[in-house]
Amino acid sequence: MLDPIAHIAGLLGPGGRCLFMPNGGNLGDALIAAATIQRFEKAGLPWSLIRGQRHSVTPQDVLVFGGGGSLVALYEGGVRCVASLLELGRPVVVLPQTCNGHHDFWTSVTGVTVFCRDAVSLASMQGFANLTALPADDMAVGLDMAADPFSTVQALRRAVAARGEHRTLRAFRGDKEAVGSPPPDTLDLAALAHPAMTSAASIQAHACAFLAAIAGYSTIHTDRLHVAIAGGLLEIPTRLGNDAHGKNRAVYDASLRHRFPTVEFTTQSSCVDSRRKVFGIGWAKTGTTTLGACLRRLGYDHQGQNLSLVDGIMRGDLAKTLRIAAAKESFEDWPWILLFRELDAAFPGSRFILTTRDPGRWLASYRAMLASEGEPTAEMARIRAFLFGMDVRSATDEELVGRFLRHRDEVLGHFQGRPHDLLVVDWERGDGWAEVSGFLGLPQPDEPFPHLNRRP
């Protein structure tokens, strides 16, 4: 991981300043901003806040947008802040963020350096040749708790720990980033306030209040990333669960795992609905409808084919797709087939089922389906061309089978060495309830297996 503050220091001209726009949000964002200001001051960098204000800018200045989680497809505010900074006519440095989506915006801008706090975000942003993407820890991870005024919170934590009392904080979110429903006794500390971020004193006060509230607990269960980071800073045993787009797991793997021995990541927790998502990622005409019927029978809130999502995916915008994936429990058919890598990253711990069949029998079935449909609409032809990467009606048998086999091989390659995450089934080979129920750890239904949409 690199040091964003050292990078900024190297960009400052003589007499230049860091013009700092914090990432607006909740108390977790205040903790990030407080840690950033502490780093500016420790490095001796001249700085000032510009949130909600207009400033004159000189060629020696550096414009800095704060770290956090606002540059994801679920939100628009972060990219609007970066755009407003770019209007000031100077290069912009974005402190460590989680990044995904907003393809049109990122391809249209220059002069931006984005620090990414996890490997998935870094890989995504490095795909934009017009940007500079670099790895760095979340700013809050480096907060110096021995420095004033945070040393007072540290002293409070030691005093509370010495009393030997056991208090568990269950801090779970109830917004669109949540996975499942929060427990009835949740106290979502991070969302109790949304500071204006207009002065250093206010930012520091909110961060201290957030840390002090957490210091009163002996254990923490949470899906709030900065509640977990606060637990790590205060050396409180903490279990961190995932959020809807995989941010928590990605940042845990990049930083928290190595920095905070008291913080552990969990894919299952009795605190929230921990049912793993199940994604059917077999190619069309391999028994995907049958798989959907199986998953519904096993009690999953199921989502089948949804071609309305394809246009967004074509643009590189997965926001709507991820929202639906967060809300449902199981999936099959288009567009989920194409997104197994992204879904695996966004929902760690999920299970994937690859339905397959003999390539020759698949080709015959697919050709029969096309013949029975007649001439497709222009819209369906466009969607199929995107999904297959070719015009399916003019494609040769070899091209169609090649696409079918390439998908199978890509899935097997991605999940190589992960037998607990991927199940490969062939209904024509005799696979059925035993394989699916066993893989998902569920009782096998006492009824015939639902073979649907059978073709030659």
N, C-alpha and C positions, 0 to 999 in steps of 0.2 A: 504494500500500500504506500502511496505517495503522500507528501505533506502539502495540502492545498495552501496553507499560509505561506510556506516558503515559496511556492509557485507565485502567489500574489506579490510577495515582496520583490521577486525578480522582475515583475512587470511594472512596478511603480517607478515613475520618473522623479527627478529631483523636485522636492516640494510637493509631490503628489499625495493623494489621499485614497483610502479605501472607502468608496461610497457604498454603504451596505444596506441592502433591502432584505430584511428577514423574511423567511417564508411564513406567511400568516397562517394561523390555525389555533390549535389547542395548547394545553399546558406542556405537552410533549414538544411542540414546536418552540415554546418559550425556553425549554431546557436546551434545545439545539442552539437557539440564538444566544443564550447566556454563555454557553461553552465557546461559541464563535467569538464573542466579544472578549472573553477571557484570553483566547489565543491571540487575538489582535494585540491586546495590551501586553501580554508576555513577550511578544515578538517586537514590541516597540513600534508598531505600525500606526501611523495617523489614520483615523477613521471617523466617519460620521454616519448617522442613520439617514436614509432618504425615503423611508416608507411613508407614503401619503404626502410627500413634499416634492417640490421641484428644486433642483440645484443647478448652479452653473458648474460646468464640467470643463476641466483643462486637459490637454493632451497627456499630462503626467498622471492623471487619475486612473484608477481601476474601478470598474463597476462590478459589484459582487451581489449575487442573489443567493439567499440562504439555503441551507440544506433541508431535507425533509422528504416528504412523499407526495408532493403535489404535481410532479411531472409524469403522472400515469394517465392512462386512457380514461379512467373514471372521472377525472377532474379537468377543468379548463383554466382555473385560476393561475396555476404555475406558469404555463406558457404565455399567458397574458402579461404576467410580471416580467418575464424575460423580454418579451416584445417591447414593453414600455421602457426598459433599460436600453435596449438597442436603439430606440429613438433618440437617445442622448448622444449618439454618434461615437461611442467608444466601445472597444471590445468588452465582453461580459464574461465573468468567471462564475459558474454555477457550483456552489459547494455541494458536498456529497448528497445525492438524491437517488431514489428509485425511479427508473425511467422506463416507460413503454408507451406505445401508441404515438399519436400526434405526428404521423409520418409527413403530412403535408407541411406542417410548420417547420419541422427540423430540416427538411430538404430545401426550404426557402431562405434560410438564414445563414450568415457567415459571421466570423469574428466571435464565436462562442466556444469556450472551453467548459466542458461538463465533467465534473468529478462524479463518479458512480460508486455507490456504497455496496454493490454486490456484483457478482460475475455475470448474472443474467442481464442486468441493466447495462453493464459495460459492453457486452457483446452486441446488444441492441444498438447502442449509440455509436459504436465503432463501425457500424454499417453505413454511417453518413460520412462520406468523404469530405464534406465541407465543414465538419466539426472536429474538434479535438476532444477525445474522450479518455479519461484517466481514472485509475482506481484510487479510492481513499476510504478510510473508515468514516462512519457517521460521526459528525462533529461532537455529539454528546458523549460518545465513548471516551473521549480524551479529557473530559472535565476534571480539573484538579480539585478534588474534594478537600485537600489540606489548605487551600487558599481561602482567604476571607471573601465573602461571608459564608461560603459553603462549609467551612470548618465547623461552624456552629451546628449545622445539620449533622455532620459527622459525629460531633460530641453527643447530640441527642440520640443518634442511633446506638452509640455505645452504652448510654445510660439505659435505654429501653431494653437492649439485649441483656444487660446485667440483671434485670429484674426477673428474667427467666419465664416471662408470661408468653403464652402461645396465642397469637392472633393471626388468622389467615385472611389475606386480602384476595378477593375474587374481583378482578377488574376486567370486565369484558365489554366489548363494544356492541352497540345495537344499530349501527348504521349500515350502509351498503357494502362496507368492507368486511362485515361480520361473516363468519362461517357458522351456520346454525343459529339457535336462539340463545341469548345469554341466560345464565342461571338466575333464579328469582332473587338471590341475595347479592347480585353484582353491585359494585360501586365503581362506576366508570370514571375514575379520578381524572384522567387526562381530559375528559370532555366537560369538566365542571366549569371551566372558564375559557374564554377565547381572547387573550390579551391583544390590545391594540398595537403593540410592538412599536410605539412611537418614542420611547426613551429607554436608555440603558437601565435606569433605576427601576422602571416598571418591569422590564424583562427579567432583571435579576430577582426582584421581589417575587414574581410569579414562579420562577424556577425554584427558588428556595422554599416557597410554600408547597409546591408540588413534591419536592424531595422530603420535606418535613412530614407531610401527610403519610408518605410511604414508609418513612423511618419508624413509624409506630407499629409496624407489622413484623411478624417473625417468619412468615412464609407468604409467597405470592403465587397465584395462578392467574394468568392473563393472556389475552391476545393483542394487547397494546404494546407495540415495540418499545416505546420509551418508558412505559412502566417497568418493562423487563430491564432496560438499560439502567434505570434508576435503581432497581433491585441489585443489579450487578455493581454499580458504583458504591452502594451501601452494604455490599456483601451479605445480602439477604437471599436465602434459598428461593429460587424462582423457577417456575415452569412456564415456558412460553409456547403457546399454540399458534397455529397459522391464521392468516387473514385470507380474504377471498382471492387475492391475486398473487399470493406466494411471497410477498415482501418479507414477512417475518423470517421464514426459513432461509431465504437468500441472504439476508443481513446476518442472521445467526451464523451461517456457514462461513461468511466472509470475515466476521469480526468478533462476535460475541463468544463463539466457541473457544477462541484463543485468549480473549481478554478477561472473561468473567467466569471463574470456575464454579460459582454458585448458581449460574443460569444454565438450565438445560432445556432443550427443545423437545416437545412431545407432539406426536401425531394423534394421540388419543388422550382424552381427559374425561373424567366423570363430571367435570364442571359444565361441559357444553355437549350439544349433540355432535358426537364424534364419528358418525357413520361416514365411512369413506365413500367418495364419489366413484362411480364406475363408468368408464368410457368404452363404448363399443367402437372399434376403429377398423373393422373389416371393410373391404371394398364392397361397393354395391353388387348385389346378386350373389352374396356369400351367406345369406341367411340372417341379414341384419334385422329384418322384421321379426323373425323368430326370436332373436336375442332380446329385442324390445319387449315382446310378450313375456319372456322369461323374467325380465327385470321388474316389469309391472306386477307379475304374479308374486314375486319375492318381496313386494311391498315398497319398491323404490318410487319416488316422485320422478317420473320419467319424461325425458324430452327426446323426441325423434327428429326426423329430418326438418331442417329450418333453412330453406333457401333464401329467406329474406336477409340473412346475415352475410350473404356472399359479397354484396357490394362493398360493405365495410371492410371485409377481409381483403378484397382486391386493393383497397386504398391503404392497407396496412393498419387500419383502425380496428382494434379488437375490443373496444370498450363495451359495445352492446353484447357481443358474444360472451365476454367474461362475466357480465352482469347476469346473463341467463345461466351460465355455468355455475355461478355462485349460488343462484336461487334453487336450482334443481339438483337431483341426486344421481341420476343415471342418464345415459345418452347413447345414441347410435345413429348411423347414417350421416349424410352431409349436414353441416360442414365439419363435424367433429373428427371425421376420418383424417382430414388434412392437417389437423392442429394437434396431433398427439404430443409433439415436442413442447409446444407452448402450454398445453393443458397440464402436462407432467410438471413443468416448472411452476405454473401458477397454483397447482393443487397437489403439493407433495403428499405422498401417502396414498394417492388414489390408485384404483385398480383398473387395468386395461385389458380388454378382451378382443383378440384378433380372430374374427371368423374368416375361414378360408375354405377352399375346395379345390378339386382337381382343375388345373387351368383350362383343359379342353372342355370340361363340363361347364365351367364358368363362362367361357366364350360362347358356347351354344345358348346358354341361358340369357346372356346379355344381348346377343343378336336377336333372339326371339322376342325379348322385351321391346327392343327398338322397332322391330317389324310390326308388333301389335299396336304401337303407339301412333303410327303414321307420321306425318310431317310435324316436327316440333315447332313451337313458336320461336320467334327470333330471340326472345328473352331466355327461353330454356336452352337454345343452342349456344348462346353466349355464356351462360352459367356452366354448361357442360364443358365447353372449350376451356374455361378457366380451371375447372376441377380436374379434368383429364390432361390438360396441356395440349390438346389437339381437337380437331373436328372429328367427333366419334363416328359420324356417319360415313365419312370418306376415309377413315383410318383403315389400314389393313389389319387382318387377323393378327399378324406378328406384332404390330404396333399396340393393339389393344392388350394382348397377352403380356407384352413387355411392360406396359404401364401397371397392369395388375401385379406382376411379379416384382416390379421395382418397389411398389408400395409395401408389399409383404417383406421384402428384404430390408427396407429402411426401418420398418417397425422392429424387426428382429434385431437389427444392428443397434438401434437405440436402446433397447431393453436387454441387451446382452449381459449376462451375469446377474439378472434381477428376476429370478423365477417367481418370487412372491408378488411381483407387480404386474406380470403379463401372463395371461392364459391364452393359448392357441387352441381353437376348437374347429372341428369339421363335422357338421351335423350328418353329412352323408357317410362319414366313417363310423357313426354310432355314438358320438359324443352327445351328452344331454344333461339331465338334472344333476347327475352325480358330479360331473366335472364343474359345472357352473356353481352349484351350491357349495361344493367343497372348497372351491377357490375363494368364494366370498365368506366362508365360515358361517353359512346359514343352513337351517334344516332343509332337507330335500322334500319338496311337495309330493304328496301321495296322489299323483294324478298323471295322466299321459303327458308326454313332452309336446309342446305346442309347435309342430312344424307348420309354418305358414308360407304363403306365396310360392309354393313349389312350382318349378318349371323343369323341363328336361335337363 
